[in-house]
Amino acid sequence: MANDDYAEVIQTAEEKLLAFLRTFEAIQENMRVERLDEFQGQLREVAPDGFDGLIAGLGWPTPPDSMLRFHDVSTAAIRHLGNASQTFLNASESAYSLAGLDMRRALYRGLNLLYGIREHTPTLQQYWLLPDAMAERDALETPSPDADAPVGVIHRRRAAPLADYSLYVPESYTPGRKWPLIVCLHGAYGRGDHFIWSWLRPAKSMGYLLLSSKSLDVTWSILQPERDTRSVAAMLDEVCDEYSVDRGRVYLSGLSDGGTFTYLLGLSRAELFAGIAPVAADFTGMMDDMLRGRQGLELPICIVHGVHDHIFPVEPIRRGHALLQRLGYNAKYEELPDWGHSHCSGVNERVVMPWFEGLRETPSP
């Protein structure tokens, strides 16, 4: 009976966590500071007590011995998510940027812990997969007997000339086939072990490896591109030496400053990538010599930008795309009428990943 009671408590917790995670992600993707009160109200509806009640509920009944580690990890994860929620609910418009850093740090700590115990949280499996992939969940989670390297979410610390980086390797990985890979670059003051979560659902659902690098400094070396270019290229080589990667299907995408660096890295090392997708990015003068030299002219580019972007206004991006077209670049522009400059999980799923998949199906002109 105690086991049944504990299972019921966990299921209730999962349902509340799933509602919170989905709501919080939607808020972050549509976030505009001038609507902070509205979004805080939305979050209160799914997390009215900041998870204090949820943590208290996990303490009764006593978990069975076989679930003690799960109990400790899930409690820690919920505390991190509660901290993220409370930081957001306490944020003011004037101090939102600083609060956002603390909020994301707590959120991603919680996600990292929850992902590690997903075997025991079947309801939360819906958060880690795209809806169309749920029917394949068991197959996607089944390890291959010939796997010869670690799988799942992996965080690696490195010394110069490599920065720290995080990997996602599908749990069903086998060296007997070639796997596509996405290099994904965080925005300013971001981290690879945070940004990787914005790509996990489509990668897990569709069988892609992820390489999410940390910039060597607080943001990408846009004024000295070769610094981070060497770092990312070296870690890509390292991953390709360890895993069976399809070098003809390595893609590159980045958000904000990571998107700006996507242009610099992609155009300067076009031979590494099958396509690049800068998201909410700016054009930089460091591209001028590359464009004059027509570097990366044949490289497929998908520029994704929101009409409501308050960091990099949309009009210069439209002009930049027109310039690329005049110069003969293979550049597509996707303008999002309801988006600004914020979290991009949904953008990656709805826009960028389908474009990457389309590159395989339709050869570039």
C-alpha positions as CSV (number, residue, x, y, z in Angstrom):
1,M,0.0,0.0,0.0
2,A,2.9,2.4,0.8
3,N,4.3,1.8,-2.7
4,D,0.9,2.5,-4.3
5,D,0.5,5.7,-2.2
6,Y,3.9,6.9,-3.2
7,A,3.3,6.2,-6.8
8,E,0.1,8.3,-6.6
9,V,2.0,11.2,-5.1
10,I,4.6,11.0,-7.8
11,Q,2.0,11.0,-10.6
12,T,0.3,14.1,-9.1
13,A,3.7,15.8,-8.9
14,E,4.4,14.9,-12.5
15,E,1.2,16.4,-13.7
16,K,1.8,19.6,-11.9
17,L,5.4,19.8,-13.1
18,L,4.4,19.2,-16.7
19,A,1.8,22.0,-16.6
20,F,4.4,24.3,-15.0
21,L,7.2,23.5,-17.5
22,R,4.9,23.9,-20.5
23,T,3.5,27.2,-19.2
24,F,6.9,28.6,-18.2
25,E,8.4,27.7,-21.5
26,A,5.6,29.4,-23.4
27,I,6.0,32.5,-21.2
28,Q,9.7,32.7,-21.9
29,E,9.3,32.3,-25.6
30,N,6.7,35.1,-25.8
31,M,8.3,37.2,-23.1
32,R,8.1,41.0,-23.3
33,V,9.0,42.9,-20.3
34,E,6.1,45.4,-20.6
35,R,3.8,42.4,-20.1
36,L,5.6,41.0,-17.1
37,D,2.6,41.3,-14.8
38,E,0.4,39.4,-17.2
39,F,2.9,36.6,-17.5
40,Q,3.5,36.4,-13.8
41,G,-0.3,35.9,-13.4
42,Q,-0.2,33.0,-15.9
43,L,2.6,31.3,-13.9
44,R,0.8,31.7,-10.6
45,E,-2.1,29.8,-12.0
46,V,0.0,26.6,-12.4
47,A,2.5,27.2,-9.5
48,P,0.4,29.0,-6.9
49,D,2.5,28.0,-3.9
50,G,5.9,28.0,-5.5
51,F,6.1,24.2,-5.2
52,D,6.2,24.3,-1.4
53,G,3.1,22.1,-1.3
54,L,4.6,19.7,-3.9
55,I,7.8,19.2,-1.9
56,A,5.8,18.7,1.3
57,G,3.6,16.1,-0.5
58,L,6.7,14.1,-1.5
59,G,7.5,13.6,2.1
60,W,4.4,11.5,2.7
61,P,4.2,8.5,2.5
62,T,7.8,7.4,3.0
63,P,9.2,6.3,-0.3
64,P,10.1,2.6,-0.7
65,D,13.8,1.8,-0.4
66,S,14.1,1.2,-4.1
67,M,13.0,4.8,-4.8
68,L,15.2,6.6,-2.2
69,R,17.6,8.0,-4.8
70,F,14.8,9.0,-7.1
71,H,13.1,10.7,-4.1
72,D,16.2,12.8,-3.3
73,V,16.8,13.7,-7.0
74,S,13.2,14.6,-7.7
75,T,13.0,16.7,-4.5
76,A,16.2,18.6,-5.5
77,A,14.8,19.2,-9.0
78,I,11.5,20.5,-7.7
79,R,13.4,22.9,-5.4
80,H,15.4,24.3,-8.4
81,L,12.2,24.7,-10.4
82,G,10.5,26.4,-7.5
83,N,13.5,28.8,-7.2
84,A,13.2,29.6,-10.9
85,S,9.5,30.2,-10.5
86,Q,9.9,32.4,-7.5
87,T,12.6,34.4,-9.1
88,F,10.4,35.1,-12.1
89,L,7.4,36.0,-9.9
90,N,9.5,38.4,-7.8
91,A,11.1,40.1,-10.8
92,S,10.4,43.7,-11.7
93,E,10.6,45.3,-15.1
94,S,13.6,47.3,-14.2
95,A,15.6,44.3,-12.9
96,Y,14.3,41.6,-15.2
97,S,17.5,41.0,-17.1
98,L,19.5,40.2,-14.0
99,A,16.6,38.1,-12.6
100,G,16.5,36.2,-15.8
101,L,20.0,35.0,-15.4
102,D,19.3,33.6,-11.9
103,M,15.9,32.2,-13.1
104,R,17.5,30.3,-16.0
105,R,20.3,28.9,-13.9
106,A,17.8,27.4,-11.5
107,L,15.5,26.2,-14.3
108,Y,18.2,24.3,-16.2
109,R,19.6,22.7,-13.0
110,G,16.1,21.3,-12.4
111,L,15.7,20.1,-16.0
112,N,19.1,18.4,-15.9
113,L,18.0,16.5,-12.7
114,L,14.6,15.6,-14.1
115,Y,16.0,14.2,-17.3
116,G,18.2,11.9,-15.4
117,I,15.2,10.3,-13.6
118,R,12.8,10.1,-16.6
119,E,12.6,6.3,-16.4
120,H,10.4,6.8,-13.3
121,T,8.3,9.7,-14.6
122,P,6.2,8.5,-17.5
123,T,3.9,11.5,-17.5
124,L,6.9,13.9,-17.9
125,Q,8.1,11.9,-20.9
126,Q,5.7,14.1,-22.9
127,Y,8.0,17.1,-22.2
128,W,11.1,15.4,-23.6
129,L,9.6,14.4,-27.0
130,L,7.6,16.0,-29.8
131,P,4.0,14.7,-29.9
132,D,4.6,12.7,-33.1
133,A,7.5,10.8,-31.5
134,M,5.6,9.6,-28.4
135,A,4.6,6.4,-30.0
136,E,8.3,5.6,-30.5
137,R,9.3,6.4,-27.0
138,D,10.4,2.9,-26.0
139,A,12.5,2.5,-29.1
140,L,14.1,5.9,-28.6
141,E,15.1,5.0,-25.0
142,T,16.4,1.5,-25.7
143,P,20.2,1.4,-25.7
144,S,21.9,-0.3,-28.6
145,P,24.0,-3.3,-27.5
146,D,26.9,-2.1,-29.6
147,A,27.0,1.4,-28.3
148,D,30.7,2.2,-27.7
149,A,30.5,5.7,-26.2
150,P,28.3,7.5,-23.6
151,V,24.8,8.5,-24.5
152,G,22.2,11.0,-23.2
153,V,23.0,14.5,-22.0
154,I,26.7,14.9,-21.3
155,H,28.6,17.9,-19.9
156,R,32.3,18.3,-20.5
157,R,34.8,20.7,-19.1
158,R,37.7,21.6,-21.3
159,A,40.8,23.7,-21.2
160,A,42.0,26.1,-23.9
161,P,41.9,26.0,-26.9
162,L,38.5,24.3,-26.3
163,A,35.7,25.8,-24.2
164,D,33.3,23.8,-22.1
165,Y,30.7,22.0,-24.1
166,S,27.6,19.9,-23.7
167,L,26.4,17.0,-25.9
168,Y,23.2,15.2,-26.4
169,V,23.6,11.7,-27.9
170,P,20.4,9.8,-28.6
171,E,19.9,7.0,-26.2
172,S,19.4,4.6,-29.1
173,Y,22.8,5.6,-30.6
174,T,24.7,2.9,-32.5
175,P,28.0,3.3,-34.3
176,G,26.5,1.1,-37.1
177,R,24.9,4.1,-38.8
178,K,25.8,7.8,-39.4
179,W,24.0,10.4,-37.3
180,P,23.3,14.0,-38.1
181,L,24.5,16.6,-35.7
182,I,23.5,20.2,-34.8
183,V,26.0,22.7,-33.4
184,C,24.0,25.1,-31.3
185,L,25.3,28.4,-30.0
186,H,23.9,30.3,-27.0
187,G,23.3,34.0,-26.7
188,A,25.3,36.6,-24.7
189,Y,25.9,35.6,-21.1
190,G,24.5,32.1,-21.9
191,R,26.0,28.7,-21.5
192,G,26.1,25.6,-23.6
193,D,24.7,23.4,-20.8
194,H,21.7,25.7,-20.6
195,F,21.1,26.3,-24.3
196,I,21.2,22.6,-25.2
197,W,17.7,22.2,-23.6
198,S,16.2,24.4,-26.3
199,W,17.1,21.7,-28.8
200,L,16.6,18.5,-26.9
201,R,13.0,17.7,-27.9
202,P,13.5,17.8,-31.7
203,A,17.0,16.1,-31.5
204,K,15.7,13.3,-29.3
205,S,12.6,12.8,-31.4
206,M,14.3,12.8,-34.8
207,G,17.7,11.2,-34.0
208,Y,20.2,14.1,-34.0
209,L,23.3,14.6,-31.9
210,L,23.7,18.0,-30.4
211,L,26.9,19.9,-29.7
212,S,26.3,23.0,-27.5
213,S,29.5,24.9,-26.9
214,K,30.2,27.6,-24.3
215,S,31.9,30.7,-25.7
216,L,35.4,31.3,-24.5
217,D,34.3,34.6,-22.9
218,V,30.9,35.9,-21.7
219,T,29.8,36.0,-25.4
220,W,31.2,35.0,-28.7
221,S,34.4,36.5,-30.1
222,I,32.6,38.5,-32.8
223,L,35.5,41.0,-33.0
224,Q,38.1,38.2,-33.1
225,P,36.1,35.4,-34.8
226,E,39.1,33.0,-35.0
227,R,39.2,32.5,-31.3
228,D,35.9,30.8,-30.9
229,T,36.0,29.4,-34.4
230,R,39.1,27.3,-33.5
231,S,37.4,26.2,-30.3
232,V,34.1,25.1,-31.9
233,A,35.9,23.4,-34.8
234,A,38.2,21.5,-32.4
235,M,35.4,20.2,-30.3
236,L,33.5,19.2,-33.4
237,D,36.5,17.2,-34.5
238,E,36.6,15.6,-31.1
239,V,33.0,14.6,-31.1
240,C,33.2,13.2,-34.7
241,D,36.3,11.1,-33.6
242,E,34.2,9.6,-30.8
243,Y,30.9,9.2,-32.4
244,S,29.6,8.1,-35.8
245,V,28.6,11.5,-37.2
246,D,27.4,12.1,-40.8
247,R,29.8,14.9,-41.8
248,G,27.5,15.7,-44.7
249,R,24.7,16.5,-42.3
250,V,26.3,18.8,-39.7
251,Y,24.2,21.9,-39.2
252,L,24.8,25.1,-37.3
253,S,22.4,27.4,-35.5
254,G,22.6,30.1,-32.8
255,L,20.5,32.6,-30.9
256,S,21.2,36.3,-30.6
257,D,25.0,36.7,-30.3
258,G,25.2,33.0,-31.0
259,G,23.3,33.7,-34.2
260,T,25.6,36.5,-35.2
261,F,28.6,34.2,-34.6
262,T,26.7,31.5,-36.7
263,Y,27.3,33.8,-39.7
264,L,31.0,34.2,-38.9
265,L,31.7,30.6,-38.2
266,G,29.5,29.3,-41.0
267,L,30.8,31.5,-43.8
268,S,34.4,31.2,-42.8
269,R,34.2,27.4,-42.4
270,A,31.4,26.6,-44.8
271,E,33.0,23.2,-45.6
272,L,32.0,22.0,-42.1
273,F,28.3,22.6,-42.4
274,A,25.3,21.5,-44.6
275,G,23.3,24.6,-43.6
276,I,23.3,27.4,-41.0
277,A,20.3,29.1,-39.3
278,P,21.0,32.3,-37.3
279,V,18.1,33.1,-35.0
280,A,17.4,36.6,-33.7
281,A,20.9,37.6,-34.9
282,D,22.5,40.8,-36.1
283,F,24.7,41.4,-39.0
284,T,28.2,42.5,-38.1
285,G,30.9,44.4,-40.0
286,M,33.2,41.5,-39.4
287,M,31.3,39.8,-42.3
288,D,32.3,42.4,-44.8
289,D,35.5,40.8,-46.1
290,M,33.8,37.4,-46.2
291,L,30.9,38.8,-48.3
292,R,33.2,40.6,-50.7
293,G,35.1,37.4,-51.2
294,R,31.9,35.5,-51.6
295,Q,32.9,33.1,-48.8
296,G,30.3,30.4,-48.2
297,L,28.3,31.5,-51.3
298,E,26.7,28.1,-51.8
299,L,26.0,27.4,-48.1
300,P,22.3,27.3,-47.4
301,I,21.3,30.0,-44.9
302,C,17.9,30.3,-43.1
303,I,17.6,33.7,-41.3
304,V,14.9,33.6,-38.6
305,H,13.8,36.9,-37.0
306,G,10.9,38.2,-35.0
307,V,9.0,41.4,-35.9
308,H,9.0,42.4,-32.2
309,D,12.7,42.0,-31.6
310,H,13.8,44.8,-29.3
311,I,17.5,44.0,-29.3
312,F,18.1,43.7,-33.1
313,P,15.2,45.6,-34.8
314,V,13.8,43.7,-37.8
315,E,14.3,46.3,-40.6
316,P,18.1,46.1,-40.8
317,I,17.7,42.3,-40.9
318,R,15.4,42.6,-43.9
319,R,17.9,44.7,-45.6
320,G,20.7,42.3,-44.7
321,H,18.8,39.4,-46.3
322,A,18.2,41.5,-49.4
323,L,21.9,42.2,-49.6
324,L,22.8,38.5,-49.3
325,Q,20.4,37.7,-52.2
326,R,21.9,40.4,-54.4
327,L,25.3,38.9,-53.8
328,G,24.1,35.5,-54.8
329,Y,24.0,33.8,-51.5
330,N,21.6,30.9,-50.9
331,A,19.7,32.7,-48.2
332,K,16.1,32.2,-47.0
333,Y,14.3,34.6,-44.6
334,E,11.7,33.5,-42.1
335,E,10.0,36.4,-40.4
336,L,7.9,35.6,-37.3
337,P,5.1,38.1,-36.8
338,D,4.4,37.3,-33.2
339,W,7.9,36.7,-31.9
340,G,10.5,39.0,-30.3
341,H,13.9,38.2,-28.8
342,S,13.6,35.5,-26.3
343,H,13.6,31.7,-25.6
344,C,13.6,29.7,-28.8
345,S,12.6,26.1,-28.2
346,G,9.4,26.5,-30.2
347,V,11.2,28.4,-33.0
348,N,13.8,25.6,-33.2
349,E,11.0,23.0,-33.4
350,R,8.6,24.7,-35.8
351,V,11.1,26.5,-38.1
352,V,14.7,25.6,-37.9
353,M,14.5,21.8,-37.5
354,P,12.0,21.4,-40.4
355,W,14.4,23.5,-42.6
356,F,17.4,21.3,-41.6
357,E,15.3,18.2,-42.5
358,G,14.3,19.8,-45.8
359,L,17.9,20.3,-46.8
360,R,18.3,16.5,-46.8
361,E,15.1,16.0,-48.9
362,T,15.7,18.9,-51.4
363,P,19.2,19.5,-52.8
364,S,20.2,23.1,-52.6
365,P,20.3,24.9,-56.0
